Amino acid sequence: MNSDTYNLKTINPAAKKLALGWIWLGVYSLIAAGILAILLALSRTPAIKEMMPGSNFFKVALVVHVNLSVLIWFLAGAGILWAVFGIHRESLWSKAAFWLAVVGTVIISISPFLGATQPLMNNYVPVILQPWFFYGLLIMAAGLVIQAIGFMVTNTPRLNSSEGTETLRFALYLAALSVLIAVICVAVSYARIPETIGGEFYYDLLFWGGGHIHQFVNTVLVLVAWVMLSAACGNDLRMSPRLGVLLFLLVVLPIALVPWLYSYKIESSEHILGFTELMRKGGLASIPIGLLVFLSTFRFTKLSDEQKPLRAALISSITLFAGGGILGFMIMGSNTIIPAHYHGSIVGVTMAVMGVIFLLLPRLGRPIKHLKLAYWMPWLYGAGQLMHITALAWSGGHGVKRKAAGQAQGLEGFQEVMGMAFMGAGGLIAVLGGVLFLFIVISALMNKTETPSTNLQTSRT
């Protein structure tokens, strides 16, 4: 199968403008998350911590850091892909969706400084019991919903097309539909949670169903990104467009079980464990596309300097995402294997979005100036994150508890201590890789040209 069929031939001016906006939003979310990470460290520093707003600033900042670096960053990634594949002309809905997302993100990012004192570290969307945080979350969610509905309304699926780009457009249609199902899950949970339940468990239940469904959205996005990166590198993907339609449909098919899971009480073990198993076993449906992309990376081509960062991002993303998935089947009890699992999966998606940004920037009229740095960045970031999750998994296997600090972690032996030290070293390397990514992308965004690159060309060795 000619890999060129999965390459976008043209991106219209309206789509370029909107995609650049979503990239800027993603950059903002990572910068704001990074600033909060620094403040997290300072909030534990003697003499300085007394200067921080509120008595519980560490957890408040941590809540917002997680939402910015995961939820909003992935929203920006979806916005980029929906723009380049789905925007055919300037429209009010696409502008409204983007600016709602921007306003919501800014409100969330400043909420720690607006008197927030009650953070809750619940799963999927940790929250602060403070009005401004929820205003930002609702506004941002409104932008996400409008963008998803707009994409579905203006992009009718073409299931029999011989063009790979139509297959990817169909996959993004499925992602948009899954986003709407996730939001509906949150609304149904909100209506059905018993009034006697409150606190952190209330928000765990509120976001439990929708949070698990959103992981299918992330899976579709990472697979679309892998196909795009593989095609841009000239890999022989060996997946016809029609086969791709069936395989992407298979990825989201487990969501059909959602109504059955909501037939149980929201607080029941059947509902809670059912969604866990849905994500764990339903995620296996991503293997066929993932395997085809993985095998394509061994059919080597001679890469240009522009293509080398894309191949590096692809390999790093596959490694981390697959590692996170494997660790999900090794979870037993509440230990650090759990964060090792979701860090691997999340960072795998993050690396894929970074690779897509590298791919699209030249085509959006923003060529990358530092190609050598762009090549080394995925290896640096990926290696650091691989060290991080490996150490978490090792430590969890030796009994180190999750969501604990200091003596509560249970660091009683040499192996536990060394495991967590290795984790810290990996985290530091990953941070350096993240800073390098921001430098490369911001430099490119400021490097406007009137003659953007078109399709990447490849010659085989």
N, C-alpha and C positions, 0 to 999 in steps of 0.2 A: 504494500500500500504506500503510495507516494505521500510522504510526510507533508508536502506542501498543501494538501487539501485541508489541513487543520490550521493553516496560517491565514489570518485575516488579510484580505487583499487591500482593503481601504478602510480608513477611519474618518468619518466626516467631521467637519470643523466643530459642530455642536457637541459631538461625542468627545472630541479631544479636549475641549474647554472644560466639560463636566468631569472627565476622567482626571485631569490635572487638579481640579478642585478636590476630588476625593483623595488623591495622593497627598495633597497638602493637609487634609484633615487627618489622614493616617500619620503623617509626620508630626503634626501637632500632638496627637494622642500619645505618641511614643516619647516626645520631648517632655510633655507634662507628666507622664508616668515616671520618666527618669528623674525629673526634679523632685517628685514626691518620694522616689526611692532614696534620694540624698537626704531629704528631710526625715525619712524613716530612720536613717542611721543617726542623724543629729538628735532625734527625739530620744535616743538612748544614751546620748553623750552627757556626762555630768556637766553642770553649769549651764550648758546650752539648752538642755531639755526643759528647764524652767521657763524659757523664753517662748516655747511653742504654745499656740492657742489651744485652750482646752486641756483637761486633765487626762484625756485618753487619746492624745493626738496620734500615737503610733498606729493603733488599730484603725482609726478614722482614715488616716492617710493610706494605710494598706488596702482598705476597701476600695478607695477611689483609684489607687494604683492598679489593682486587679481589673477593675472595669475599663480603665483606659487602655491598658496593654493587651487585653484579651477581647472583651465584648466590642468596644468601639473600633479597635484596630481591625478586627474581622469584619465589622460593618463597613469600614472603609474599603477593605479588600473586595467585598461583594459589590460595593458601589462602583469601583473601578471597572470590574468585569461587566456589570450590567450596563454601564455607560458605553464601553467600546463595542459591545455586541448588540445593544438594544436601543441606543439613541439614534434616531434617523433625522431629527430636526430639533431645533430649540422648542421647548415646551414649558408651560407653567408648572406642570406637576413635577418635572425633573428638577427644576430650580427650587420649588417649594420643599421637596424631599431633602435636597442637599442642605439648604439653609436651616431647616428644622434640625437636621443632624448636627450641624455646626453649633447652633445655639444650645441645643441640649448638651453637647459635649463640653462646651465652655462652662455651662452652669455646673455640671457634674465636677469638672476639674477644680472649680473654686469653692465648692461646697465645704471642704474641710476648714476653710477660713471664715465660715459664716455661722459659727456657733454650734458646730456639730460635736456631740459628746457621746452618742449612743450607737456605736458601730456593731453590726451583727455579721459574724463570719459564716453565714449560711452558704450552701452550695450554689454554684452557677452564677448568680447575681448577688453577691454580698451587698448589704445595704447599710445606710446610715439613717437612723430614725430622726430625720430632719426634713422639713418641707422642701427646701431648695434642691436637695438631692433627688427627691422623687419627682419634682417638677422637671428637672433635667432629664431624668430617665424616661418620663412619659413623652417629652418633646422629642427626644432622640428616637424613641420607639415609633412615634408617629411618622418621622421622616423615613425610617426603615420600611414601615408598612406601605407608605405612599410609593416609595421607590419600587418595592416588590410588585404591588398591584399595577403600577404604570408599566413595568416591564412585561407583565403577563398580558395586559390589554393590547399593547402595541407590537407584540411579537408572537404571532400565531405559530405553533410548532409545525415544522415540515418534516414529517417522519420518514418520508421516502426519498429525501434528497440524497444526491451522490456527493454533496459537499460536506467535508468534515466540520466546517465552521457552523453549518446548520445543526450538526450533532451537538456541538458545544453550546449553541444557543438554546437547544432543547434542554440540555443539562442545567443551564442557568434558569430556564423556565421552571424546572423541577425544584431548584434551590429556592426560587421566589415563592412557589407554592408551599414548600416546607416551612419557610419563614412564617407565612400566614397561619399554617397549622400550629406552629409553636406558639404564636401569639394567642390563638384561640384556646390552646391548652392552658395558658396562664389565666385567661379570662374565666374559663370553666372552673379551674382550681379556686380562683378567688371567690366565685359564687358558691362553692360547695365545701369550703373549709369550715368546720364547726366553730362556732363563736367561742367555745371553751379553750381553743388552742391559740397561743400567743407566742411572742418572743422569737427566738431563732428558728424553732421548729415550724412556726407559721410560714416564714419566708422560705424555708426548705421545701415545704409542701407547695407553696405558691409557684415556685420556679422549677419544681422537680420535673413535671411532664414536659413543659416547654423547653427546659434546659437540655433534656435528653434528646428531644426532637431537633434542637438547634445543632446538635453534634452531627446529625445527618446532613444538615446544610453545610457545615464545615467540611464534611467528607466529600460532598459533591464539589465544593470549591477547590479543595486540594487536588482532586482528580482532574478537574478542568485545567488547573494550573500545570499539572504534570504533563498532560497531553500537549498543551501549548508550548512548554519548555522543550519537550522531546521533539516536537515538530520543528521548532525554531533551530534546534541543533542538527536537523537533518536526519534524525534517527529513523530507522525503518520500523514503524510502530506496528504494522501488520494488524490493524483494526479498521475494517471498513466502516464507513459512516453508519450504515444500517446496523451493523453489529454493535457499534458504539451506542446507538439509541437504546438497544435492548439491555446492554450492560449498565448504562446509567439509570435506566428504569428499575433494574434489579437493585441498585444501591438504595433507592428510596422506598422500595416495595414494603419493607417491614413496617413502615409508618401506618400501613393499613390496619395494623393491630391496635392503634390508639383508641378507637371507640370501645373496644373490648376492655382495655385497661382502665378506662374511665367508667366502666360499669361497676367497678369496685369503689368502696369508700376511699376518699382522698388520703385519709390517714391510715389505711389498712396496709398490712405487709404485702398483700397481693398487688396493690397498686404500686407501692414503692419498689419492691423487688422485681415486679414485672417490667418496669421501665429500665431498671438496671440490666436485666437479661436481654431486653429488646436492643439496647445499645451494644451490649457485649457481643451477642450472637448475630444481631442484624448487621453489625459492622463488618462481618466476614464477607458480605456481599460486595465490598470494595476490592476484594482480592483479584478478581479477573482483570480489571483495568489496571490496577496497580502492578500486577505481574507482567502484563504486556508492556507497560512503560518501563519497568525494571529490566526486562530482557532486552528492550530496545537500546538501553544504554551500553550494552556489550557489543553492539554492531557499530564499531567506532567509525567516526568520520574525522576528517581533518578540519579542525575548528579555527575560525577566525578569532581575533582578539575580542570582538564583540560577542561571540558565542561562548567563549570559555567561562565567563561568570554564570551563564545560564546553565551549563552542564554542571558546574560546581553546586549551584543552588538546587538543582534537581536531585543530584545524588545525596546531598545533605538532608534535604526534605524527606526523601524516601526512607533513608536510614533512621531518622528520628521518629517519623510517623509509624513505621513498622515496629520499631523498638517499643514505642508507647503502647501499641496495640498488643504486642506479645506480653508485656508486663501486666496488661489488664486481666489476663487469664491466670496470673500468678498471685493475685490479691487474696490474702487470707488474714482477716483481722484489720484493726485500725493502726497501721504503721506507715512508714514512709514509702512503701511500695506504691501506695495510692497516689501521692503526688508525683512519684516517678512516672507512673502510667500517664497521668493527664498532662504533665509537663512535656513528655515525649510527643504525645499527640498534638498538643497545642503548638509547640515549637515547630513541629513538622509542617503544620498549616502556615505558621508565621513565615517560615523559610520559603515556602512555596509562593506566598504573596510577595515577599521580597524579590524572588526571582522574576515574577510577572512584572513587577515594577521596573526592574532592570531591562526586561524585554520591551516594555511599552514606551519607556521614556524617549528613546530615539524617534519612534514613530509619532510621538506627540510633540515633536519639535524641540525636545530637550535632551540632546545627546550627552552621554556620560563622558566626562572629561578624564576621570581617573580609572581607566580600564584595568590596570594591574591591581589596584586596590580592590576594585569590584570583583576580580577573580579570587583574591585571597580572603575577602570578607566572608563568604559562605563557609569556607573551610575553618576559619577562626571561630565564627559564631557556632557552627555545627559541632566542632570538636569540644568547645566549652560546654555546650548544652549536653552533649553525649557524656562527658565526664560527670556533669551535674546529675543526670538521671541514673547513671550507673551507680554512683555513690549513694543516691537515695535508695535505690533498689537493694544494694548491698547492706546498707544500714537497716532498712526495714526487715531484711531477712534475719538480722541479728537483734530484732526487737525494739528498734528505735521508734518512738511514737510520733504520729503526725500531729500537726497543730499544737506543738509544744515547743518550749524554749528552755534553755538553761538545764537545771537538774531534772526537770520534768521529762526531758527527752529520753532519759534512761541510758546515758552514755557511761556504761559501767566497765567496759573493757577496751583493750587496745584497738580491736577491729572496729568497734562502734565509733571511737574517737577518730580514727584514721579515715573511716568512711565519710564522716561529716566534714572533715578537713578537706578531703578530696572534692567533696561537693562544693565547698566554698571556693576552692581554686578554680573549678570548672565554671562556677557562676561568674567569677571575676573575668575569666577569659571571654565568656559569652557577652558580658557587659561591654568589653572592649570591641567585640565584633558588632554589637548593636550601635555603638557610637560611630564606628566606621561606616556602617550603613547609612546613618543619618547624614554624615559628612558627604558621602558620595551622592546621595539623592538630592540634598539641598543644593550642592554645587551644580548638579545637572538642571534642577528646576530654575536656577538663576542663569543658566546658560542657554538662553533662547536663540533659536536659529530659524530662518525662514524656509529651510530646505530639509525637513525631517527625513530620516532614513525610511525606506520601505521594507520589503521583505528581506529577512536575513538569508543569505545564500550560502550554500555548503558544497564543497567538493569532496568526493570520497577518495580515500587513500587506496 
